[in-house]
Amino acid sequence: MFPGSAAGCIMLSLRTLGYKVVVNGRVSGVGRCCQQPQVGYHLQVLYSSTLGLCHFLDQGKLKYDSSNPTKHTVFSTRHDSRHYSSAQTSSNTQDSFVEMKLKKRKIPVGPSLEYFIANNTAGEKPNNKLSKRDLEKVSHPYVSVKDLDGHGRRVYFDVYGCQMNESDSEVAWSVLRDHGYVRATSRETADVVLVVTCAIRDSAEQKVWNKLEYLRNLKNKRSLNKMAIPMKIGVLGCMAERLKKKLLEKDKSIDIVAGPDSYRDLPRLLALTDQGEAAVNVLLSLEETYADIVPVSLSTNRMSAFISVMRGCDNMCSYCIVPYTRGRERSRSVESILEEVHYLSDQGVKEITLLGQNVNSYRDTSQIHHASFVDHENKDSNLVKGFKTIYKPKTGGLRFAHLLDKVSQVDPEMRIRFTSPHPKDFPDDVLYLIKERKNICKSIHLPAQCGSTRILELMRRGYTREAYLELVTRIRSIIPNISLSSDFICGFYSETEAEFEETLTLMEEVKYNFCYLYPYSMREKTHAHHKLADDIPFSVKVDRLQRMVELFRTEVTKINKAQVGQQQLVLVEGASKRSHMELVGRNDGNTRVIFPDVELEDPDRRGPTRIQPGNYISVLITDYSSQILKGVPLAITTLKAQSRSM
């Protein structure tokens, strides 16, 4: 293609935007070299609904003639005279056609010579040199580095869903704080409200839509005050990744849509909204782990913290949207995680939870010697016997047992938890490490999802009922006092009453300390959405859910009753929500324990001391329910001291 050709320029521009171009009756493919056009060269522009036509309509660059669907416009040009004309023809194609207005348009904002001089780092003073992170943000020619600054605008985070979303919100806040934004104490006073979303179930998304309706009203109310800073609304996380630009189409009040791998880009996206544009970045990354960003807590006086050690999931369970909203698995380096653990320990944090969509499939391949490391005696040792994957078993790298070992050595007085794991990734070295280390909580989340082998096969879980029960037996043989929790779904495709009963009997046999119970909610893009039907009536799902809840409460009440009379170590979280005269904390098994707010003897101090959040307390359990334990505080203690006494 000759760049001087008018027709060639039009073709290049349209193909770059993703439009199909028909040249003299033949489709011109993207990236295909074209010869110089001859006299009477025709370009036919066909509408493609997936390529952002609405955006161009808003800009006034494209016009669709809805009064005559069979009409389309043919552009012709003589490359020698550069004379443009149009002729109408009929077409039997079912595509919609558009007419492109060929007129000059003034670019409202653009980089000038002064822009490039101002951003030239050569000759700058050292303290004015742009950071690597800032240079990465200058990916849009109409956003300068100075435009990335928040200038003290107030930002508020509304967080929904899992612990990973809480961790992500701390990453996003760290990025924005470094660019001049400040925290808002409420949605009503915020200049920017960022909703961190979940897409695992339809009910989770409905909560977000309800909140967006409330925020839209706040934004409209703010707009009536001409002196006020315009309010910006952003949707972040999995729902943003799943729906992408559909969010903007459904709710015009949304200004930003950012996926889980786009939080570094938030300052630039916010800068674009200042120009009156809605900004979207939902690109998934094969590398992004935010390892170099130190998360900043959204809460004050916290005693526990989340550390994201890996992102994404490769399991591809047929019902699950996570691989499509969080991307492929990738892990942070052990070194970066340990740095964060040391930092949190220095800040006085007493409990950390290692996070990942499939946390125990952690595999650090950041260094060559890590990537090449293989256990030659049993290179697939990370996969539990009787379990399988849809992908080839991964070898090399430092695995979860290595990470857990290193993290637990940082601070013996810091409790360690991890979630959410997959049952396939619990080799014996992980189990024995949990048993031996006093600061690794004796609590494992072991998602079963269903008790029927046939349904588990349809779910693509990679194990049978028998293999799962064999793993439970193995875990309890190594860690007799382990607390188990799980996830269950009822009403999956073709689940019969007898198969649902298998789920109930599994719950009875295993006896979980906690369960997350849900009716099946079909998600677009998943394997089940493409290959299976959502054929169980909603009323049946609700009935089965209720039966699961009732059974779980019956069984967990028995478990809690058996703990009466035990002396347990409890990490104090703060005041109870039900009474200011009581405190609440969690025991090693992650069960909430309620006890009176009284003074106790502190071995490190002389005389009675008031119990504080972050204290380890020895509590005698005296009462129970299906949800909590109640007890009497005996003494302020430590992990080490409590371990010696037990």
N, C-alpha and C positions, 0 to 999 in steps of 0.2 A: 504494500500500500504506500502510495506517495503522500507524505504529510501535507504537501501543498494542495492536494485535491480537496475541494469542498465536500464532495460526496464521501471521500475517504475519511475526512474528519468527522462527518456525521456518523458514519458507520462505526468508527472507532469509539466515539463517545457513547453511542447507544449500546454497543456490545459490551463496553466496559461496565455500563450500568446493569447489564444482564438482560437486555431486551433482545428478542429474536429479530433478526433483520433479513428480509427477503430481497435478494438482488437479482433483478430481471427474472423473477420467478423462482430463483434458487436461494435456499437458505445459506447465509454466510455464517459459518461457525465461529465461535469465540476462539480467538487466537490464531485463526487461519489466515495465511497471507493472501492478499487480494492484489490483482493487477490494477494498473491505473484505469479508472473508469472511462468509458467512451461517451460520446455525445448521446444524450437521452438516457443516461444511467438512472435507473429507478430504485428508490429505497422504500420498502414497505415496513412500517413499524407496527408490530403486534403487541398487544397488551399482555402482560404477565402479572397475575395477581400476587405472586410471591415476591415481587421485587420492588416493593415500596412505591407503587403508583400513587397512593394517597398522599405521600409526602410531596411528590412533584405536583399533584393537583393543588395542594395547599400553597405551593410556591408560584402557581400560575404558569408553569412551564408546559403543562400538558392539558389538553382539553378533550373530553370524551363526548361524542355526539350521541346521546341516549335516544334522541328522537328517531334515529334511523340506524338500527343495529347492523344493517347490511352495508352501510356506507363506511368507506375508509379513505384515507388520503394517501396518495402516492407522491413522494417527493422526487422531482427530477432536477438535474443540474447539468449544465455544460461547464466542464472544468476549465475551459479556456476563458469563458466570459463570466463565470461564477454568478450566473443569473438563476434565481430560484423561482419556481412556479409549482403549482399543484394541480392535480387532475383527479376527479372523482371516478372511481370504477366500482363495479359490483363484485361481490365475493361470495363463494359458497362456504367459506370457512366459518367455524363457530367461534373463533377468537373475537374478542372485542378490539376495536381499533381506536387509535388515538391520533390526534392532530397536534403536531408540535409547532409552536409559534416560533418562527425564526426571527427573533429580534434581539437586539443587544439588551443585556440586563446588567445593571450596575451592582457589583458585589458590595454588600453593605459594610463588611469588615474584611480586612485582608492585611497580610504582612507587608510592610513598607521597607525601604532601605534602612530607615531608622531602626526598625525592628531587628534586622539582622545585625546591625552595628551594636545595638544595645545588648543583644544576646551572644555576642562574640566574646568568648571567655579569654581570648588572647589579650594580654596586657591588663587584665582586671586585677584588682587587689585580691589577695588570698581570701579575705573574709567575704568577698562578694561572689566567689566562684560557685557555680551552680552544683548542687549535689547530683549524684548519679540518678537518684530517685526523681528529682525535678526534671532532669534532662529526658528521662523516659516519658514524662507526662507531655512534653512538647511534641505530640504526635499529630496534633491538629493545627493546621497553618493559621487558624484564626484565634488561637488561645496562646497568649504569651505567659511567661512564667509569673509575672506580677498578677495576672488575672486568676491564678490558682489560689491566691490568698483569700481566706474567708473573712478578713477584716472584722473579726470579732462577732460574726454572726452566730447565733445560738442554735445548737443542734440537739435533737431529742431522738432517742432510739426506742422503738416499740418492737419488742422481741417476742416471736412466737416459735413454738416447736421445740426441738431437741437441744441438748447441751452444746452441740456444735454451733448452733445459731448464736448462743450466748457468747461462745468463744469468738465467733466471727464478728459479732458486734463490737467486741473489745479491740479487734484488729482494725476494723473500720474507724472506730473512734480514735485510735492511735494515729492513723493516717490523717484524719481531719484535724486533730489537735496540732499536729506538726505543721499544718498549713493555716493556722490562725483562727480556727473555729473554737468556740467555747461551748460548754455543756449548758443545756436548758434544764430547768427543774421540772417543767411540765410541757405537755403538748401545746397548751394554750399560749405559752410565752415563747415558743420556739419559732425561729425563722426557717429552719429546715427540720422536717420530721422524716426519719428513715425507718421504714417498717421492714424488719428482717423476718422473712416468711418461711413457711413450711408447705410442702406440696405432697406429703406422704399419703394424705387422705383428703377427700372432698370436704369433710367437716373442718379440717384445718384451714383450707382455702376460704371457706365461707366466713370464718372468723375474721380473716383479713379483709374480705370485701365489706363486711359490716364496719370495720374500723376505718376503711378508706372512705366510706360514706360520711362518717363523722368528721374525718379530716377535711373532706371536700367542703363541708359546711363551715368549718373553721377558716379555711382558705378564702371562701367567698366573703365571710364576715370581715376578714382582715383586709380584703381588697377595697372595702368601702372607705377605709381610712387611707387617704391619699398620702399621708405623711409616714405611714408604717412601711417597714421593709416587706416586700411581697413574700408570702409564704411559699416554700417549695416542698413538694411531697415526693419521696423516693421509695420505690419498692425494691428490696434487696433479697438475695437468697434464692432458694429452690423454686418458689412460685414465679419469680422473675425469670429464672432460667427456663422453666417449663412453658410459660405463656409468651414470653418475649414481647414483641410489639403489640400483641393482642391486648395487653394491659392498657396501652395507650388508646387503642381503639375503643375499649369498653369504658374507660374512665379518663376523660380529657383533663382532669385535674392533676393527673400524675405527671411529674416533670422528669423523673429519672427512673430507669430500669437497669439494675446492675446485678449480674449473676454472681455466684460465690467466688469466682476467680477474678473479679473485676474491682475489688475494693481499693487497690492502689490507684485506680483511675477516678475515684470519687471526686477529688478536687477539680479535675478537668471537666467531668460531667456537670458538676454544679456550675462551673464557669460558663459552659455552653448554655445553660438555662437562663443565664443573665442576658443572653442575646435573643431570648424569646423562643428558643428551640427546646423540644423534648429530647433528652439525651439517652441513648441506649448502648450498653456494652454487656453482652451476654456470651462472650467468647469463653469457651472452656479451655483450660490449659493442661498440658501433659506434665508440666513442671512446677507450677505455682504451689507453694506450701506456706508462704508468708514467714519463712524461717528467720528472715532478717528483721522482722517487725516485732517489737516488744509490745504485746497487748496491754492496754490500759483499762483497768477495771471500771465498770460503770457504777459500781457500788462503793460505799465507804466502809471502812473498818471490817473488811472481809477476812474471814478465817480460812476460807477454802478457795480454790482456783481451778480453772480448766486449762489444760495444755493440749493443743492440737498437735498430734505427732504424725498423723498421716491423713490424707484426703482421698475421696473417691472410693469406688468399689468395682471389682471385676467379677463378682459372683453372678450377676445377671439373673437373679431370681425372677420368675415369670411375672409376679405381681408387683414388683418394686420399681419405683420411678427414680431411685437414688442414682444409679449409674448414668442416667440421662440428665440429671440436674447437678450432679457433683463430679461427673467425669470419671476417668480411669484412676486406679490406685497410684499414688506416689507418696513417698515418705520423706520426712525431714531427716537431717543428719543427727546422729546421736549427740554430737558435740553441741549443736544449736539447742537441742532439747535440754541437755544438762545445764547449759548456761541459763536458760529460763528457770529451771528448777532451783539453781543456786540463787538467782535473783529473788524468787518468791520466798525462799527460805530466809533470806536476809530481811525481807519485808515482814516477817513474822507469820506467814501463811502456815497453817498447821495441817492442811489436807489438800492434796492435788488429785485431780482425775485426768488420766491420760485419755485423750479423745481420738476417735477415728470412726469413719463409717464401717470399717472392718478392722478394728484397732489391732487385733492380735495377728493380722497378716502383715504387720509392719515389716519392712525390709529396706534397710539403709544400704544403698548402692552408691553413695555420694563420692566415695573414694575408690580408686582402682583396686587397692588391696581388699576393700570391703566387697566390691562387686565380684571379685574372683574367688572369694572365700566360699568353699563348699565343704560340707561334712561328707567326706567320701565314703564313710562307713554306712551312712544312711542319708543320702542327699535329699530324700523326700520326707525326712523325719518330722517336718512341721505339720504334715497332714495326718490326722488321727485315723487309726485303722477302721475300715468300714465306711469312710467318707470319700467323696470324689468331688471334682470340680468340672466345669464345662471347658476350662482352659488347661493348657499344659502346666503341670506343677512348676513353680518358679524355684530356681536354685541361685545360690550366691547371695551375698549381702549379710549384714548383721540383722538377726531376727529379733522378735519381740522378747524372748527370754533374755537376750543380751541387754536390751534397752531397760527392761524391768529391773534387772540386776544392778545396773549402773545408777538408775534413778533412786532405788531404795537405799543406796549407800550415801547419798548426798547429805541427808539429815535423818538420823535414827528417830527423831521425835516428830517427823512429818509422816502422816498416813498417806498411803498410795492406793488409789482405786483406778479402774480403767473400764471404758465402755465405748462403743458397743462391739462385742466380739462375735465371731461366727464359731459354732461348735467344732468345725473341722480343724481349727487352728489351736488346739489345746494339747500339744505334745507333753510328755511327762516332765520335761525340764521346766516348763512353765509351772506345772502343778506343784512340783517339789520346791520351787523357788517361793511360791505363795505360802507353802507350809512352813518353810524355814525362816523367812524374814518376818519379824514381829511387826514391822510397820507397813507391810502389804496386807490390806484388809482381806479377811477370809470370807469374801463375797464374790460370787461370779454370776454374771448375767449370761444365760444360756438359752438363746431364743430357739424355741421348738417350732412355733407357728402352727403345727397341727399334729395330731396323734395317729393319723392314717398314712400308711406307707404309700398308697396309691395317690393320695392328694399331695403328699410331699414330693412325689415324682413329678406331678403336674406343676407344682410350684418351683421345680428345679432346685431343690434345696441340697441335693447331693448326699442324702443319707436316708436310711429307713428308720422306722420306729425302733426296731431292735438295736440298730447301731447307736441311736441316741441314748437309749436306756443303758446300753453297755458303757457308754462314756460317763453317764451319771454315776454308775456303780464304780467306775475307775476313779472318778474325782473324789467320791466319798471314802474310798479305801485309802487314799493318800491324805485327804484333809477331812477328817471325820466331822469336824464342827463347822463345815462350810455352809454358808447361806446361799441359796440359789434363787434367781429370779428369771423370768422368761417373758416372751411375747407369744400371743396366740391370735389367730385370725379364724373367724367362723364364717361360713357361707361362701367359701371359695367355689369356683366353677365345679358343678356336678356333685358337690358334697352331699352324700346321702345321710339319712338320720343315723344309720349304723356307723358310718365313718365319723360323724360328729361325736357319737358316743365314745369312740376311740380316743378322741381328744380329752373328754372328761375323765376317762380311766387313766390316761397318762398323767393328768394333773393330780389325780388321787394317789397314784403310785409314787411320783417324784416328790410331792409336797413342797411347793415353792413358798419362799418367804414373801415374794412379791410378784405380781403379774401385770403386764400391760395387755388388756383384752380389747379387741376391736372387731366390728363386722367388716367384711371385705368391701373395699372401695376400689373399683376399677380405675386405673390411671392410663391416660393416653400415652402412646409411644411404647408401652411395655409389651413384652411377649404375650402376656395374657390378653391385652387389648387387641392385638393383631390375630391371635390364633384361637383364643378361648372366648367363651361367652360369660356374661354376668347373669347366670340363669337362675339364681336362688332368689325368691321373692324377698323383698325388704322385711316384710312381717316375720318371715322365717328367720332371717338374720337377727332381728331384734330379740326374738324368743330365745335363740341359741345363745346370744350374748348374755342375756339375763341369767340363763342357766349356768353359764361359765362363771359369772360374777358371784352367784350364790354359792357355787361349789368352792370357789377360791376362798371366799370369806369364811366358810365353814372350816376348811382345812387350815388356813392361816391362824384362825382363832385357837385351834388346837396347838399349833406350833408356839404361839405366843404364851399360851397358858403354861406350857412346859418350861418356860423360862422364869417363872415366878420362883423366887428364892435364890436366883443366881446373882453373883456380883459381876457387873459388867463395866467396861471402860467406855465412857461417853465423851465425845468432843462437843463442848457447849457451843451452840450457834447463836443464841440470844433469847429474848423474851418470847414466851408462848403467845400466840395470837388470841387465845381464849381467855387468858388471865395474866395480868401484870404481876401477879404474885408467884408465877411459875416460870421456869426456864425450859428450853427445849434443846435437845442435842441428838446426835445419832451414834448408835453403837457400831461395833465392828461389822455387823451384818447389814448396816444401812437402815435399820429400823429406828423410827423416831422414839425418843424416850423423854417423858415429861417428869419433872421433879420440882420441888419447892425452891424458891429463890431465898437461900439462907446463907449465913456466914459459916465458913469451914476453916479448919486448921490448914495452913499452908506450910509445908516443910521448908520452903525457902524464905519464910518470913516468921516473925515472932507475933503470936497472937492470932485471933480470928481474922479471916479475910473474906470479902464479898466475892462470890463467884463471878467471873468475867467471861465474855465470849472468847473462845480460843483456849480456855482451860480444859485439861483432861480431868474428868471427875469419875471417881469410883462410885457406882450407883447400885444399890440393892433393889432388885426388881420386886415389886409388891402387888402389882395389878396389871391388867391387860385388856385389850379389845382386839378387834380384827385389824386395826390400823396402827395402834400405838402400844407402847409399854409405859407403865408408870412406876416410879421408884422413889427411894430416899437417898439423897446424896450423902456419902460417907466421908470422902476426903478429896482434896485436890491432889493429883498425882501426876505421873509421867508415863509414857509408853514403856520405858525401860523398867520402872518400878512395878508397874502393873503386871508386866510379863513375868517378873520374878515371883510375884505373889500367887500366880495362877498355876 
